[in-house]
Amino acid sequence: MSHQHFKQSDRDEISILLKKGYSHREIADALGKDHSSVS
């Protein structure tokens, strides 16, 4: 399994979704990432 950092665009999307009240799991699903990588 390849480990990669989030791209800036992913970080921006995470920030927006957190402000909208999305859960970490919902954000991870939207980005196609494991939920443990979004915290």
Secondary structure as GFF3:
##gff-version 3
##sequence-region A 1 39
A	DSSP	alpha_helix	8	19	.	.	.	ID=ss1
A	DSSP	alpha_helix	24	31	.	.	.	ID=ss2
A	DSSP	three_ten_helix	35	37	.	.	.	ID=ss3
###
